[in-house]
Amino acid sequence: MDKRVYLLTIVAFVVGMVELIIGGILDLVAGDLGVSVGKAGLLISIFSVVFAIAGPVLLALTAKIERKKLTLWTLVVFLIGNLIAVFAPSYSILMAARMVSAASGALLVVLCVTLASNIVSEAYRARAIGIVFMGISGSLVLGVPFGLMLGNAFGWRAPFILITGLTLLSMAGVYFFMERIAPKPSIPMKEQLKTLKDNKILFAQMTSFLFLAGHLTLYGYLTPFLKTTMGLNGTWVSIVYLIFGVAAVLGGGIGGMLADRFGTKPSVLGIIAVFAVSIFLIPYTTFSFPLFLIVMVIWSMLSWAVTPAQQSYLIESAPESSDIQQSLNNSALHLGIALGSSIGSIVIEQSSVEYNATVGGIFIVIALATAVFSMTRNRSEVAVSE
């Protein structure tokens, strides 16, 4: 397989890091810019909303532009967004910077997938796309511990300085190692959304949306949760996040194996059910740090174990529109991140971070219900109407 796929994976990893890298240092951002932790959490929400919406829209608007050229110019915009974040003097400027980074980052992810599928032979195409998406999922998991360690050591702007440097390296890599690639016709948004008329597909996408919303209601505010309930200092919080990240990455592999061995439906339902139990238990384990770590590892592993099983279920359910479903699922995941971080912010502002796990667990239970509903539907109704 063409080694340049790994370059594109690095680009995707850099883009993905920006989304949640601020999650572990919300208290530092809030303290420096004079806002509450809950309000600082909206910096995650706005990024995720813009990311989810901008990707398909910008792809349609730039459909006629040569892909390498477009990738380089989008990296320039992404670089500018992160430079603004580095020097942001206020909360509103930082919010604007996040929006610029999100819009350009969303287009970059799609372009990385496009470039990867074009530089390999057809036999390696699916594997190349999978590797690029591993960069994205890995960044979402590891971005927080990286940001936390850098933020605690050098201030909350340090993670954005790192991203700026990595973006410059990515630009150099794309410029020197990628060739020109002609654009291909894109699928109109109307055609993509039409597939959601099928209740089986719609509720499968809703499951991803609700699952991530429940997860981020707590995970997006894990730092204040750890400091409030267990009095952990910055060093121990970093260690907890690192353990979480490693377990989550391992969970992604385990989820794929479970789906292959037991089938996608039992795997999705089983993972969501156990995940719900673990997130509900979290607040009741804080009296014992070892017990908390055990439950947290289960929670973190299952947080990404569901992804490969869910994506496989979507492909099985709609093989004729699998590419569209993967794109829509990516948007559903990011909208879930946005909702979860927003709900978490409201919980903190109105009551206490100690309730974030319980509220998040409620979303997970609803996600389990939508998964069951999806799996008990037939596709005949849409096939007939269309």
C-alpha positions in Angstrom: 0.0 0.0 0.0 1.2 3.5 -0.8 3.0 4.9 2.2 1.6 8.4 1.6 -1.7 7.2 3.1 0.1 7.5 6.5 0.9 11.1 5.7 -2.8 11.7 5.1 -3.6 9.9 8.4 -1.3 12.3 10.2 -3.1 15.2 8.6 -6.5 13.7 9.8 -5.0 13.1 13.3 -3.9 16.8 13.5 -7.4 18.0 12.5 -9.1 15.7 14.9 -6.9 16.7 17.8 -8.2 20.3 17.6 -11.8 19.3 18.4 -11.3 17.9 22.0 -7.8 19.0 22.8 -9.3 21.8 24.8 -11.5 19.5 26.8 -9.0 18.7 29.6 -8.0 22.3 30.1 -11.4 24.0 30.3 -10.7 25.3 33.8 -7.4 26.9 32.6 -9.2 28.6 29.6 -12.0 29.7 31.8 -9.7 31.2 34.4 -7.6 33.1 31.9 -10.4 34.5 29.8 -12.7 35.2 32.8 -15.6 32.9 31.9 -17.2 29.9 33.7 -16.2 26.3 33.0 -19.6 25.7 31.6 -19.3 28.5 29.1 -15.8 27.4 28.2 -17.2 24.0 27.4 -19.2 25.6 24.6 -15.9 25.9 22.7 -16.2 22.2 22.1 -19.9 22.4 21.2 -19.5 25.1 18.5 -16.5 23.3 17.0 -18.5 20.1 16.7 -21.6 21.7 15.2 -19.6 23.6 12.6 -17.6 20.5 11.8 -20.7 18.4 11.3 -22.4 20.9 9.0 -19.5 22.4 7.1 -18.0 19.2 5.8 -20.7 18.2 3.3 -21.6 21.8 2.5 -18.0 22.9 1.7 -17.4 19.7 -0.2 -20.3 20.6 -2.5 -19.1 24.2 -2.9 -15.6 23.1 -3.8 -16.5 20.2 -6.0 -14.7 21.6 -9.1 -11.4 22.5 -7.5 -8.3 20.3 -8.0 -7.9 18.2 -4.8 -4.2 18.8 -4.0 -4.6 22.6 -4.5 -7.8 22.6 -2.4 -6.1 20.6 0.4 -3.2 23.1 0.6 -5.4 26.1 0.7 -7.7 24.5 3.3 -4.6 23.7 5.4 -3.7 27.4 5.2 -7.1 28.4 6.5 -6.8 25.7 9.3 -3.4 27.2 10.2 -4.9 30.7 10.4 -7.7 29.4 12.7 -5.2 27.9 15.1 -2.9 31.0 15.0 -5.9 33.1 16.0 -6.5 30.7 18.9 -2.9 31.0 20.1 -3.1 34.8 20.3 -6.8 35.1 21.2 -7.2 37.9 23.8 -10.9 37.1 24.6 -13.5 34.3 24.7 -15.3 35.6 21.6 -12.1 35.7 19.5 -11.3 32.2 20.6 -14.8 31.1 19.7 -14.4 32.6 16.2 -11.0 30.8 15.9 -12.7 27.5 16.8 -15.3 28.0 14.1 -12.6 28.7 11.4 -10.7 25.6 12.5 -13.8 23.5 12.5 -15.0 24.5 9.0 -11.6 24.0 7.4 -10.9 20.8 9.4 -14.2 19.2 8.3 -13.2 19.7 4.6 -9.7 18.5 5.3 -11.0 15.2 6.7 -13.1 14.6 3.5 -10.1 15.5 1.3 -7.8 13.2 3.2 -10.2 10.3 2.5 -10.5 11.3 -1.2 -6.7 11.6 -1.6 -6.1 8.3 0.1 -8.6 6.4 -2.1 -7.0 7.9 -5.2 -3.4 7.1 -4.5 -3.9 3.3 -3.8 -5.1 0.5 -6.0 -8.7 -0.6 -5.8 -7.7 -3.6 -3.7 -6.3 -1.4 -1.0 -8.9 1.4 -1.1 -11.1 0.3 1.8 -8.0 -0.3 4.0 -6.6 3.1 3.1 -9.8 4.8 4.1 -9.9 2.8 7.3 -6.4 3.9 8.2 -7.3 7.6 7.7 -10.3 7.2 9.9 -8.1 5.5 12.5 -6.2 8.8 12.6 -9.4 10.7 13.3 -10.6 8.4 16.0 -7.2 8.2 17.6 -7.0 12.0 17.8 -10.4 12.3 19.4 -9.2 9.9 22.1 -5.6 11.1 22.6 -6.2 14.8 22.0 -7.5 15.5 25.5 -4.5 13.9 27.4 -2.0 15.6 25.0 -3.8 19.0 25.5 -4.0 18.4 29.3 -0.3 17.7 29.7 0.8 20.6 27.5 -1.7 23.0 29.1 -0.7 22.1 32.7 3.0 22.5 31.8 3.0 25.6 29.6 -0.5 27.2 29.7 -3.7 26.6 27.7 -2.3 28.2 24.5 0.5 25.6 24.2 -1.7 22.9 22.6 -2.6 25.3 19.8 1.0 26.1 19.3 1.7 22.4 18.9 -1.2 22.1 16.4 0.2 25.1 14.4 3.6 23.4 14.1 2.0 20.1 13.0 -0.1 21.9 10.5 3.0 23.5 8.9 4.6 20.0 8.7 1.4 18.6 7.1 1.4 21.4 4.5 5.0 20.6 3.6 4.2 16.9 3.3 1.2 17.4 1.0 3.1 19.9 -1.1 6.1 17.7 -1.7 4.6 14.2 -1.8 1.1 14.4 -3.2 0.4 14.7 -6.9 -2.5 16.6 -8.6 -5.8 14.8 -8.4 -8.8 15.9 -10.5 -12.1 16.4 -8.7 -14.9 14.0 -9.0 -18.6 14.7 -9.0 -19.9 14.9 -5.5 -23.2 13.5 -4.3 -25.7 16.3 -3.6 -26.8 16.8 0.0 -30.4 16.2 -1.0 -29.5 12.8 -2.3 -27.6 12.0 0.9 -30.4 13.1 3.2 -32.9 11.1 1.2 -31.5 7.9 2.6 -32.7 8.9 6.0 -36.3 8.4 4.9 -35.7 4.8 5.9 -36.5 4.5 9.6 -34.0 1.6 10.0 -31.2 3.9 8.8 -32.5 7.1 10.5 -32.6 5.4 14.0 -29.2 3.8 13.5 -27.8 7.3 12.9 -29.8 8.5 15.9 -28.1 5.8 18.0 -24.6 7.2 17.1 -25.8 10.7 17.8 -27.3 9.9 21.2 -24.4 7.7 22.3 -21.8 10.3 21.7 -24.1 12.9 23.4 -24.3 10.8 26.5 -20.6 10.1 26.5 -19.5 13.7 26.1 -21.9 14.9 28.8 -19.4 13.4 31.2 -16.2 13.0 29.2 -16.2 16.7 28.1 -16.0 17.7 31.8 -14.0 14.9 33.2 -11.3 17.3 34.5 -13.7 19.3 36.8 -15.4 16.0 37.7 -12.1 14.4 38.9 -11.0 17.6 40.8 -14.4 18.1 42.4 -15.2 14.5 43.4 -11.7 13.1 44.2 -9.6 16.2 44.6 -7.0 15.0 42.0 -4.3 17.5 41.0 -3.2 18.2 37.5 -0.6 15.4 37.3 -3.1 12.7 38.4 -5.8 14.1 36.1 -3.3 13.7 33.2 -2.6 10.1 34.2 -6.3 9.4 34.3 -6.8 10.8 30.8 -3.8 8.9 29.5 -5.2 5.6 30.9 -8.6 6.5 29.4 -7.0 7.2 26.0 -5.1 3.9 25.8 -8.1 1.9 26.9 -10.3 3.7 24.3 -7.9 2.9 21.5 -7.8 -0.8 22.6 -11.6 -0.7 22.8 -11.9 0.2 19.1 -10.1 -3.0 18.2 -12.1 -5.1 20.6 -15.3 -3.7 19.2 -14.3 -4.8 15.7 -13.5 -8.3 16.9 -16.8 -8.6 18.8 -18.7 -7.6 15.7 -16.9 -10.2 13.6 -17.4 -13.0 16.1 -20.9 -12.3 17.4 -22.5 -10.2 14.7 -23.1 -6.5 14.5 -26.6 -6.4 16.2 -25.7 -8.3 19.4 -22.4 -6.4 19.6 -24.0 -2.9 19.3 -26.8 -3.7 21.8 -24.4 -5.4 24.3 -21.8 -2.6 24.2 -24.4 0.1 24.7 -26.1 -1.7 27.5 -22.8 -2.3 29.5 -21.7 1.2 28.7 -24.9 2.6 30.2 -24.2 0.6 33.4 -20.6 1.8 33.6 -21.4 5.5 33.2 -24.2 5.3 35.8 -21.8 3.6 38.2 -19.0 6.2 37.8 -20.3 8.7 40.5 -20.6 5.9 43.0 -17.0 4.8 42.7 -15.2 8.0 43.5 -14.7 7.0 47.2 -12.1 4.5 46.0 -9.6 5.5 43.3 -8.7 1.9 42.2 -12.4 1.0 41.9 -13.0 4.2 39.9 -10.2 3.3 37.5 -11.6 -0.2 36.9 -15.0 1.2 36.0 -13.5 4.0 34.0 -11.4 1.6 31.9 -14.6 -0.3 31.0 -16.4 3.0 30.2 -13.5 4.2 28.1 -13.0 0.9 26.2 -16.7 0.7 25.3 -16.8 4.4 24.3 -15.0 3.5 21.1 -15.8 -0.2 20.9 -19.3 0.6 19.6 -17.9 2.6 16.6 -16.7 -0.3 14.3 -19.7 -2.4 15.2 -22.1 0.5 14.5 -20.4 1.3 11.2 -20.5 -2.3 10.1 -24.2 -2.4 11.0 -24.8 0.6 8.8 -23.0 -1.0 5.9 -25.0 -4.2 6.3 -28.3 -2.3 6.5 -27.7 -0.1 3.5 -24.9 -1.6 1.3 -26.0 0.4 -1.7 -25.4 3.7 0.1 -22.6 2.7 2.4 -20.4 5.7 1.5 -23.2 8.1 2.2 -24.0 6.4 5.5 -20.4 6.7 6.7 -20.4 10.4 5.8 -23.7 11.0 7.6 -22.5 8.9 10.6 -19.5 11.2 10.9 -21.8 14.2 11.0 -24.0 12.4 13.6 -21.0 11.7 15.8 -19.9 15.3 15.8 -23.4 16.6 16.4 -23.5 14.2 19.3 -20.3 15.6 20.7 -21.8 19.1 20.3 -25.0 18.2 22.1 -23.2 16.3 24.9 -20.8 19.1 25.6 -23.7 21.6 25.6 -25.8 19.5 28.0 -22.8 19.0 30.2 -22.3 22.8 30.3 -25.9 23.3 31.4 -25.7 20.7 34.1 -22.6 22.3 35.6 -24.1 25.8 35.4 -27.5 24.7 36.9 -26.4 22.2 39.5 -23.1 20.3 39.8 -20.6 18.4 37.7 -21.4 15.4 39.9 -24.7 14.9 38.0 -23.1 14.9 34.5 -22.7 11.1 34.6 -26.3 10.4 35.4 -27.6 12.8 32.8 -25.2 11.3 30.2 -26.5 7.8 31.2 -30.0 8.8 30.3 -28.9 9.6 26.8 -27.2 6.2 26.6 -30.5 4.5 27.6 -32.3 6.4 24.9 -29.6 5.4 22.4 -30.2 1.7 23.3 -33.9 2.2 22.6 -33.2 3.7 19.2 -30.8 0.9 18.4 -33.5 -1.7 19.2 -36.0 0.2 17.1 -33.7 0.3 14.1 -32.9 -3.4 14.3 -36.5 -4.4 14.4 -37.4 -2.3 11.2 -37.5 -3.6 7.6 -36.3 -1.7 4.7 -39.1 -2.6 2.3 -41.1 0.6 2.9 -38.4 2.8 1.4 -37.6 0.4 -1.4 -41.3 0.5 -2.5 -41.6 4.2 -2.2 -38.5 4.9 -4.2 
